[in-house]
Amino acid sequence: MTRFKKFGLFAAPALALVALSGCATSFKADVARFQQLPAPAGQSYTIVADNPQLAGGLEFAHYADMVGQRLAQTGYVPASDPARADLIVRVAYDVDNGREKVRSTGFGGPWGGGFGGPWGGGFGGRWGRPWGYGFYDPWLFGGGGFNDVSSYTVYTSGLSMKIDRAADNLRLFEGKASAQSLSNKLTYLVPNLIDAMFTNFPGQNGEDVKITLPPEKKG
C-alpha cells in the first residue's frame, strides 16, 4: 500500500471527527416583536396558556414561572389576585414532528470534491436548509473516503407571547421566537426560546432579529 493510500484511509476518520465536533455548536432563533408596552412601573401580571391543551399542566406551570421571572427582572410584578392583574400574558410553545434532510458531503473520495457539505455552500436562508456547520450530520464512509450523502431530522420549535391590558383587552405586545435544531426536547428548546424572547425585551416595534442560542448539554 502506498503512503498516499495509507494516509487516505486515516484521513477520512480524522476528518469525520472534526465534522462531528460541530455537534456542540449553537443554533439560531428568529425573534419577531411588535410592542407598545408602557415603561414598567410595577404593573401586575398573570400568565395564562394561549393554547388550551397546555393549560393546567405542570409542564406549562414550569415554563410560565420562567417567563414570570423574566418579567419580574424587567420591572413587572406577579399579581396576588390573577383576576385583578393589570396585564394578561398569553404564552404558547410547540415543536413539530421534524423533517428529514439529505445533504451531499461533497467528498467523492479522500481527496475528491473539496470541502463541501458542512463547510461549503454557505448558510441557508431564514427557513431554508439548516445552518451547515453545527448540525449533527452523520458522515458515511465508503470507497476509501466519504460517501457524498448524509441525512438527519430537523425540528422547528416556536414560542409565542402576547400581552394584553386587562382593563380593555388592548394588545400591548406580540412576540414570536422560532428555531431549527436537531433536538425536539421541549426541556431544552423552551427555556432557550424564552431567553431569546427576552433578549433586549421588549425590543423595537416591528423588529425581526436573530438570536444565538447555546447548544444542548449532553448528559
C-alpha positions in Angstrom: 0.0 0.0 0.0 1.4 3.4 -1.0 2.0 6.2 1.5 -0.8 8.2 -0.3 -3.3 5.4 0.1 -2.4 4.8 3.7 -2.9 8.4 4.5 -6.2 8.4 2.6 -7.6 5.6 4.8 -6.8 7.5 8.0 -7.8 10.9 6.7 -11.5 10.0 6.4 -12.0 9.1 10.1 -9.9 12.1 11.2 -12.0 14.5 9.2 -15.2 12.8 10.4 -14.2 13.5 14.0 -13.7 17.2 13.0 -17.1 17.3 11.5 -18.8 15.6 14.5 -17.2 18.1 16.8 -19.7 20.5 15.4 -22.4 18.8 17.4 -21.8 21.3 20.3 -22.2 24.4 18.2 -25.1 26.9 18.6 -28.2 27.3 16.5 -30.1 30.4 15.6 -33.5 31.7 16.7 -35.6 34.2 14.8 -37.5 36.6 17.0 -40.2 39.0 15.8 -41.7 41.5 18.2 -44.4 44.2 18.0 -45.0 46.3 21.0 -46.4 49.4 22.5 -45.7 48.5 26.1 -45.6 51.3 28.6 -42.4 51.6 30.7 -42.6 49.1 33.6 -43.8 50.8 36.8 -44.8 47.9 38.9 -47.8 46.8 36.8 -49.0 43.4 37.9 -49.3 40.4 35.5 -50.8 37.0 35.3 -49.7 34.3 32.9 -52.2 32.0 31.0 -51.8 29.4 28.3 -52.7 30.6 24.9 -53.2 27.0 23.8 -56.0 25.2 25.8 -54.1 21.9 25.5 -51.3 23.4 27.6 -53.5 24.8 30.4 -53.4 23.3 33.8 -50.3 21.1 33.3 -47.2 21.1 35.5 -45.1 21.5 32.3 -46.8 24.8 31.4 -46.6 26.0 35.0 -42.8 25.4 34.9 -42.3 27.4 31.8 -44.8 30.1 32.9 -42.7 30.5 36.0 -39.6 31.1 33.8 -41.5 33.7 31.9 -42.6 35.3 35.1 -39.0 35.5 36.4 -38.0 37.4 33.3 -41.0 39.7 33.5 -40.1 40.4 37.1 -36.5 41.2 36.2 -37.9 43.7 33.7 -39.9 45.6 36.4 -43.3 43.9 36.4 -44.7 42.1 39.4 -46.9 39.0 39.7 -50.5 39.7 40.6 -51.5 38.5 44.1 -55.0 38.0 42.6 -54.9 37.0 38.9 -58.4 38.3 38.4 -57.1 41.8 39.2 -53.9 41.8 37.3 -53.0 44.8 35.1 -51.6 42.7 32.3 -52.6 39.3 30.9 -49.6 37.4 29.4 -50.6 34.6 27.0 -47.9 32.0 26.3 -47.8 29.0 23.9 -45.0 26.8 22.6 -44.6 23.8 20.4 -42.2 21.7 18.3 -43.1 20.0 15.1 -42.6 16.3 14.1 -39.4 17.1 12.1 -38.4 16.9 8.5 -35.8 14.5 7.1 -32.9 16.3 5.4 -30.5 14.7 3.0 -27.3 16.5 2.1 -24.2 15.9 0.0 -21.0 16.0 1.9 -19.0 17.0 -1.2 -16.5 14.2 -0.8 -16.1 11.6 -3.5 -13.0 10.1 -2.0 -10.4 11.1 0.5 -9.2 14.0 -1.8 -12.1 14.4 -4.2 -14.7 17.1 -4.4 -13.0 19.5 -2.0 -14.7 20.7 1.3 -18.4 20.8 0.6 -21.2 19.7 3.0 -20.9 21.2 6.4 -18.2 23.8 5.3 -19.3 24.5 1.8 -22.3 26.1 0.0 -22.9 28.8 2.6 -25.6 29.0 5.1 -29.3 28.5 4.4 -31.9 31.3 4.3 -34.2 32.2 7.1 -36.2 29.0 6.9 -34.4 27.3 4.1 -32.0 24.5 4.6 -30.5 24.4 8.1 -27.2 26.0 9.0 -24.5 23.7 7.7 -22.0 23.7 10.5 -23.2 22.6 13.9 -25.8 20.1 12.9 -25.2 16.5 13.9 -24.5 15.2 10.4 -23.6 11.5 10.4 -20.7 11.1 7.9 -20.8 7.9 5.9 -17.7 6.1 4.7 -17.1 4.1 1.6 -14.6 3.5 -1.2 -11.7 4.6 0.9 -13.2 8.0 1.6 -16.5 9.8 2.3 -19.8 8.9 0.6 -21.5 12.1 -0.6 -24.8 11.7 1.3 -25.8 12.2 4.9 -29.2 12.5 6.5 -30.7 13.9 9.7 -34.0 15.2 11.1 -34.6 18.9 11.6 -37.2 20.1 14.1 -38.8 23.6 14.1 -39.8 24.9 17.5 -41.7 28.0 18.4 -42.7 30.2 21.4 -45.3 32.9 21.2 -46.1 35.5 23.8 -48.9 38.1 23.9 -49.5 40.8 26.5 -52.9 42.4 26.8 -54.0 45.3 29.1 -56.6 43.6 31.3 -58.8 46.8 31.7 -59.8 46.9 28.0 -58.0 43.9 26.3 -55.8 46.3 24.3 -52.9 44.3 22.8 -49.6 45.7 24.0 -47.1 43.1 22.9 -46.8 40.3 20.4 -43.7 38.2 20.1 -42.7 35.0 18.3 -39.4 33.1 18.7 -38.7 30.2 16.3 -35.7 28.0 15.8 -34.5 25.0 13.8 -32.4 22.3 15.6 -31.7 18.6 15.7 -33.3 18.4 19.2 -37.1 18.0 19.8 -36.8 18.2 23.6 -39.0 20.9 25.0 -37.0 20.9 28.2 -34.1 22.2 26.1 -35.9 24.3 23.5 -38.5 26.2 25.5 -36.0 27.8 28.1 -33.7 28.8 25.2 -36.6 30.3 23.3 -37.7 32.2 26.4 -34.2 33.6 26.7 -34.3 34.6 23.0 -37.7 36.3 23.5 -36.4 38.3 26.5 -33.1 39.3 24.9 -33.3 43.2 24.9 -37.0 42.9 25.8 -39.4 44.3 24.7 -37.3 45.4 21.7 -38.2 47.7 18.9 -41.7 47.7 17.4 -41.7 45.7 14.2 -38.2 44.3 14.7 -37.1 40.9 13.4 -33.8 39.8 14.9 -31.7 36.7 15.1 -30.6 35.4 18.5 -27.9 32.8 19.0 -28.9 30.0 21.4 -26.4 27.8 23.3 -26.0 24.1 22.3 -27.8 21.3 24.1 -25.9 19.9 27.0 -25.2 16.2 26.8 -25.6 14.1 29.9 
